[in-house]
Amino acid sequence: MTKEIVAALDRARPVTCVRITGGAFRAPLRRRAVGAMIDRPAVFVSGSEGTALGAAALGPHALGRAPDLAAAPSLLGPA
């Protein structure tokens, strides 16, 4: 299912890597397995705020206040 989701996202905008979080993905083997499954790098985001930060970044991006999704977290203010 994950590969199909990434393929669907690719049709809207190319997905160059996937950021993942959680204890299971601290193991490099699991990150490589996910990366192989979706044919893209899977980058581990340390810290427990990774998922919340990603969700919060979608707001400014969806509202057109960020030039791209990568720039959106910088608009959220200090942690």
NULUMDO-460980 format. One record per atom (N, C-alpha, C, O): residue number from 0; residue in one letter; x negated, y negated, z. Coordinates in steps of 0.02 Angstrom, whole numbers. Example, Ala and Ser with C-alpha at 12.3 -4.5 7.8 and 13.67 -1.06 7.14 Angstrom:
residues 2
[rec 0, "a", [-660, 284, 390]]
[rec 0, "a", [-615, 225, 390]]
[rec 0, "a", [-660, 165, 390]]
[rec 0, "a", [-712, 166, 423]]
[rec 1, "s", [-642, 112, 354]]
[rec 1, "s", [-684, 53, 357]]
[rec 1, "s", [-645, -2, 394]]
[rec 1, "s", [-670, -57, 402]]
This chain:
residues 79
[rec 0, "m", [-41, 59, 0]]
[rec 0, "m", [0, 0, 0]]
[rec 0, "m", [-43, -63, 0]]
[rec 0, "m", [-26, -112, -33]]
[rec 1, "t", [-99, -62, 37]]
[rec 1, "t", [-142, -121, 41]]
[rec 1, "t", [-169, -140, -28]]
[rec 1, "t", [-171, -200, -45]]
[rec 2, "k", [-189, -91, -67]]
[rec 2, "k", [-215, -105, -133]]
[rec 2, "k", [-163, -138, -177]]
[rec 2, "k", [-179, -183, -217]]
[rec 3, "e", [-100, -117, -171]]
[rec 3, "e", [-45, -147, -210]]
[rec 3, "e", [-32, -219, -188]]
[rec 3, "e", [-17, -262, -230]]
[rec 4, "i", [-38, -232, -124]]
[rec 4, "i", [-28, -301, -99]]
[rec 4, "i", [-83, -347, -126]]
[rec 4, "i", [-68, -402, -148]]
[rec 5, "v", [-145, -324, -124]]
[rec 5, "v", [-200, -364, -150]]
[rec 5, "v", [-192, -375, -225]]
[rec 5, "v", [-205, -430, -249]]
[rec 6, "a", [-169, -325, -261]]
[rec 6, "a", [-158, -333, -333]]
[rec 6, "a", [-104, -385, -346]]
[rec 6, "a", [-109, -424, -393]]
[rec 7, "a", [-51, -384, -306]]
[rec 7, "a", [2, -433, -315]]
[rec 7, "a", [-23, -504, -299]]
[rec 7, "a", [-6, -551, -335]]
[rec 8, "l", [-63, -511, -247]]
[rec 8, "l", [-93, -576, -231]]
[rec 8, "l", [-139, -599, -286]]
[rec 8, "l", [-142, -659, -300]]
[rec 9, "d", [-175, -553, -316]]
[rec 9, "d", [-221, -569, -371]]
[rec 9, "d", [-184, -602, -430]]
[rec 9, "d", [-212, -644, -465]]
[rec 10, "r", [-122, -583, -440]]
[rec 10, "r", [-84, -613, -496]]
[rec 10, "r", [-70, -687, -482]]
[rec 10, "r", [-64, -726, -530]]
[rec 11, "a", [-65, -706, -419]]
[rec 11, "a", [-54, -776, -402]]
[rec 11, "a", [-119, -815, -399]]
[rec 11, "a", [-124, -871, -424]]
[rec 12, "r", [-169, -784, -367]]
[rec 12, "r", [-235, -815, -359]]
[rec 12, "r", [-284, -760, -345]]
[rec 12, "r", [-270, -717, -303]]
[rec 13, "p", [-341, -759, -379]]
[rec 13, "p", [-389, -705, -368]]
[rec 13, "p", [-411, -699, -295]]
[rec 13, "p", [-428, -748, -262]]
[rec 14, "v", [-411, -638, -270]]
[rec 14, "v", [-433, -622, -202]]
[rec 14, "v", [-506, -601, -207]]
[rec 14, "v", [-521, -549, -237]]
[rec 15, "t", [-551, -640, -178]]
[rec 15, "t", [-622, -624, -183]]
[rec 15, "t", [-647, -582, -125]]
[rec 15, "t", [-696, -545, -132]]
[rec 16, "c", [-615, -588, -67]]
[rec 16, "c", [-632, -547, -9]]
[rec 16, "c", [-573, -547, 39]]
[rec 16, "c", [-527, -587, 32]]
[rec 17, "v", [-574, -501, 86]]
[rec 17, "v", [-522, -496, 136]]
[rec 17, "v", [-554, -501, 204]]
[rec 17, "v", [-603, -467, 218]]
[rec 18, "r", [-527, -544, 246]]
[rec 18, "r", [-553, -552, 314]]
[rec 18, "r", [-511, -507, 360]]
[rec 18, "r", [-450, -508, 358]]
[rec 19, "i", [-546, -469, 401]]
[rec 19, "i", [-511, -423, 447]]
[rec 19, "i", [-535, -434, 518]]
[rec 19, "i", [-590, -458, 529]]
[rec 20, "t", [-493, -417, 565]]
[rec 20, "t", [-508, -426, 635]]
[rec 20, "t", [-483, -366, 674]]
[rec 20, "t", [-442, -327, 649]]
[rec 21, "g", [-506, -359, 734]]
[rec 21, "g", [-484, -304, 777]]
[rec 21, "g", [-541, -255, 791]]
[rec 21, "g", [-587, -248, 752]]
[rec 22, "g", [-535, -222, 848]]
[rec 22, "g", [-587, -177, 870]]
[rec 22, "g", [-604, -122, 822]]
[rec 22, "g", [-662, -102, 817]]
[rec 23, "a", [-555, -96, 787]]
[rec 23, "a", [-567, -41, 740]]
[rec 23, "a", [-615, -61, 684]]
[rec 23, "a", [-652, -19, 658]]
[rec 24, "f", [-615, -124, 666]]
[rec 24, "f", [-656, -146, 610]]
[rec 24, "f", [-725, -172, 631]]
[rec 24, "f", [-762, -199, 589]]
[rec 25, "r", [-742, -164, 694]]
[rec 25, "r", [-811, -180, 715]]
[rec 25, "r", [-859, -129, 685]]
[rec 25, "r", [-919, -144, 676]]
[rec 26, "a", [-834, -70, 671]]
[rec 26, "a", [-875, -17, 642]]
[rec 26, "a", [-886, -31, 567]]
[rec 26, "a", [-837, -35, 530]]
[rec 27, "p", [-948, -37, 545]]
[rec 27, "p", [-962, -51, 475]]
[rec 27, "p", [-931, 1, 427]]
[rec 27, "p", [-910, -17, 372]]
[rec 28, "l", [-928, 64, 448]]
[rec 28, "l", [-900, 116, 405]]
[rec 28, "l", [-827, 101, 389]]
[rec 28, "l", [-806, 109, 332]]
[rec 29, "r", [-789, 78, 437]]
[rec 29, "r", [-718, 62, 425]]
[rec 29, "r", [-711, 2, 380]]
[rec 29, "r", [-667, 0, 337]]
[rec 30, "r", [-754, -48, 389]]
[rec 30, "r", [-751, -107, 344]]
[rec 30, "r", [-768, -86, 273]]
[rec 30, "r", [-736, -109, 225]]
[rec 31, "r", [-818, -44, 265]]
[rec 31, "r", [-836, -20, 198]]
[rec 31, "r", [-780, 20, 167]]
[rec 31, "r", [-767, 16, 107]]
[rec 32, "a", [-746, 60, 208]]
[rec 32, "a", [-690, 100, 182]]
[rec 32, "a", [-634, 55, 156]]
[rec 32, "a", [-606, 68, 103]]
[rec 33, "v", [-617, 3, 195]]
[rec 33, "v", [-565, -43, 173]]
[rec 33, "v", [-588, -79, 110]]
[rec 33, "v", [-549, -86, 63]]
[rec 34, "g", [-650, -102, 109]]
[rec 34, "g", [-676, -136, 50]]
[rec 34, "g", [-674, -93, -12]]
[rec 34, "g", [-657, -117, -66]]
[rec 35, "a", [-691, -29, -4]]
[rec 35, "a", [-689, 17, -61]]
[rec 35, "a", [-617, 28, -84]]
[rec 35, "a", [-604, 34, -144]]
[rec 36, "m", [-572, 31, -36]]
[rec 36, "m", [-502, 44, -53]]
[rec 36, "m", [-472, -14, -94]]
[rec 36, "m", [-433, -2, -140]]
[rec 37, "i", [-491, -75, -77]]
[rec 37, "i", [-463, -133, -112]]
[rec 37, "i", [-511, -161, -165]]
[rec 37, "i", [-495, -210, -199]]
[rec 38, "d", [-570, -131, -171]]
[rec 38, "d", [-621, -152, -220]]
[rec 38, "d", [-642, -225, -211]]
[rec 38, "d", [-651, -262, -259]]
[rec 39, "r", [-649, -244, -147]]
[rec 39, "r", [-671, -312, -129]]
[rec 39, "r", [-708, -308, -63]]
[rec 39, "r", [-697, -261, -25]]
[rec 40, "p", [-750, -357, -48]]
[rec 40, "p", [-782, -356, 18]]
[rec 40, "p", [-731, -366, 74]]
[rec 40, "p", [-685, -406, 68]]
[rec 41, "a", [-739, -329, 128]]
[rec 41, "a", [-698, -337, 188]]
[rec 41, "a", [-744, -368, 241]]
[rec 41, "a", [-791, -335, 264]]
[rec 42, "v", [-730, -429, 260]]
[rec 42, "v", [-772, -467, 306]]
[rec 42, "v", [-741, -467, 375]]
[rec 42, "v", [-683, -486, 383]]
[rec 43, "f", [-779, -447, 425]]
[rec 43, "f", [-754, -445, 494]]
[rec 43, "f", [-757, -515, 524]]
[rec 43, "f", [-808, -548, 520]]
[rec 44, "v", [-701, -536, 553]]
[rec 44, "v", [-697, -601, 586]]
[rec 44, "v", [-700, -587, 661]]
[rec 44, "v", [-655, -555, 689]]
[rec 45, "s", [-753, -611, 693]]
[rec 45, "s", [-760, -598, 765]]
[rec 45, "s", [-714, -644, 804]]
[rec 45, "s", [-694, -696, 781]]
[rec 46, "g", [-698, -623, 864]]
[rec 46, "g", [-655, -663, 907]]
[rec 46, "g", [-582, -643, 899]]
[rec 46, "g", [-562, -618, 846]]
[rec 47, "s", [-545, -655, 950]]
[rec 47, "s", [-475, -635, 949]]
[rec 47, "s", [-430, -685, 912]]
[rec 47, "s", [-371, -670, 901]]
[rec 48, "e", [-457, -742, 893]]
[rec 48, "e", [-415, -792, 862]]
[rec 48, "e", [-411, -785, 786]]
[rec 48, "e", [-378, -826, 754]]
[rec 49, "g", [-444, -737, 757]]
[rec 49, "g", [-446, -730, 684]]
[rec 49, "g", [-378, -728, 651]]
[rec 49, "g", [-366, -764, 602]]
[rec 50, "t", [-334, -687, 676]]
[rec 50, "t", [-267, -680, 647]]
[rec 50, "t", [-227, -744, 656]]
[rec 50, "t", [-194, -767, 609]]
[rec 51, "a", [-229, -773, 715]]
[rec 51, "a", [-191, -835, 728]]
[rec 51, "a", [-218, -892, 686]]
[rec 51, "a", [-178, -932, 660]]
[rec 52, "l", [-283, -896, 678]]
[rec 52, "l", [-312, -950, 637]]
[rec 52, "l", [-290, -943, 564]]
[rec 52, "l", [-272, -992, 532]]
[rec 53, "g", [-290, -882, 539]]
[rec 53, "g", [-268, -871, 471]]
[rec 53, "g", [-196, -891, 461]]
[rec 53, "g", [-178, -922, 411]]
[rec 54, "a", [-153, -872, 508]]
[rec 54, "a", [-83, -890, 504]]
[rec 54, "a", [-73, -965, 508]]
[rec 54, "a", [-32, -994, 470]]
[rec 55, "a", [-109, -998, 552]]
[rec 55, "a", [-103, -1071, 559]]
[rec 55, "a", [-128, -1106, 497]]
[rec 55, "a", [-101, -1158, 478]]
[rec 56, "a", [-179, -1080, 464]]
[rec 56, "a", [-207, -1112, 405]]
[rec 56, "a", [-158, -1110, 346]]
[rec 56, "a", [-162, -1152, 301]]
[rec 57, "l", [-113, -1063, 347]]
[rec 57, "l", [-64, -1059, 292]]
[rec 57, "l", [-19, -1121, 290]]
[rec 57, "l", [4, -1140, 237]]
[rec 58, "g", [-6, -1152, 348]]
[rec 58, "g", [37, -1210, 351]]
[rec 58, "g", [12, -1268, 309]]
[rec 58, "g", [47, -1289, 262]]
[rec 59, "p", [-47, -1296, 323]]
[rec 59, "p", [-72, -1352, 283]]
[rec 59, "p", [-81, -1333, 209]]
[rec 59, "p", [-70, -1375, 165]]
[rec 60, "h", [-99, -1271, 197]]
[rec 60, "h", [-107, -1250, 128]]
[rec 60, "h", [-39, -1249, 92]]
[rec 60, "h", [-34, -1274, 36]]
[rec 61, "a", [12, -1221, 124]]
[rec 61, "a", [78, -1217, 93]]
[rec 61, "a", [108, -1287, 83]]
[rec 61, "a", [146, -1298, 35]]
[rec 62, "l", [92, -1334, 127]]
[rec 62, "l", [117, -1402, 121]]
[rec 62, "l", [78, -1445, 72]]
[rec 62, "l", [95, -1503, 60]]
[rec 63, "g", [25, -1416, 43]]
[rec 63, "g", [-15, -1454, -5]]
[rec 63, "g", [-63, -1503, 27]]
[rec 63, "g", [-88, -1548, -6]]
[rec 64, "r", [-76, -1496, 92]]
[rec 64, "r", [-121, -1542, 127]]
[rec 64, "r", [-193, -1519, 125]]
[rec 64, "r", [-238, -1555, 147]]
[rec 65, "a", [-205, -1459, 101]]
[rec 65, "a", [-273, -1432, 95]]
[rec 65, "a", [-285, -1416, 21]]
[rec 65, "a", [-241, -1388, -12]]
[rec 66, "p", [-343, -1433, -5]]
[rec 66, "p", [-357, -1420, -76]]
[rec 66, "p", [-356, -1345, -93]]
[rec 66, "p", [-341, -1326, -149]]
[rec 67, "d", [-374, -1304, -44]]
[rec 67, "d", [-371, -1232, -52]]
[rec 67, "d", [-368, -1200, 17]]
[rec 67, "d", [-377, -1233, 68]]
[rec 68, "l", [-355, -1135, 18]]
[rec 68, "l", [-347, -1101, 82]]
[rec 68, "l", [-411, -1101, 123]]
[rec 68, "l", [-408, -1103, 184]]
[rec 69, "a", [-468, -1099, 91]]
[rec 69, "a", [-531, -1099, 127]]
[rec 69, "a", [-542, -1165, 166]]
[rec 69, "a", [-574, -1165, 218]]
[rec 70, "a", [-514, -1219, 141]]
[rec 70, "a", [-522, -1284, 174]]
[rec 70, "a", [-471, -1296, 229]]
[rec 70, "a", [-480, -1340, 271]]
[rec 71, "a", [-417, -1259, 228]]
[rec 71, "a", [-362, -1271, 276]]
[rec 71, "a", [-382, -1266, 349]]
[rec 71, "a", [-360, -1309, 388]]
[rec 72, "p", [-423, -1218, 371]]
[rec 72, "p", [-440, -1215, 443]]
[rec 72, "p", [-473, -1278, 469]]
[rec 72, "p", [-464, -1296, 527]]
[rec 73, "s", [-511, -1312, 428]]
[rec 73, "s", [-546, -1373, 451]]
[rec 73, "s", [-496, -1429, 467]]
[rec 73, "s", [-514, -1477, 501]]
[rec 74, "l", [-435, -1424, 442]]
[rec 74, "l", [-385, -1475, 455]]
[rec 74, "l", [-347, -1464, 520]]
[rec 74, "l", [-305, -1505, 539]]
[rec 75, "l", [-360, -1408, 553]]
[rec 75, "l", [-322, -1391, 612]]
[rec 75, "l", [-348, -1423, 676]]
[rec 75, "l", [-314, -1420, 728]]
[rec 76, "g", [-405, -1454, 674]]
[rec 76, "g", [-432, -1486, 734]]
[rec 76, "g", [-477, -1441, 773]]
[rec 76, "g", [-487, -1383, 755]]
[rec 77, "p", [-504, -1467, 828]]
[rec 77, "p", [-551, -1427, 869]]
[rec 77, "p", [-517, -1368, 902]]
[rec 77, "p", [-457, -1369, 917]]
[rec 78, "a", [-556, -1316, 913]]
[rec 78, "a", [-530, -1255, 944]]
[rec 78, "a", [-524, -1265, 1019]]
[rec 78, "a", [-503, -1219, 1054]]
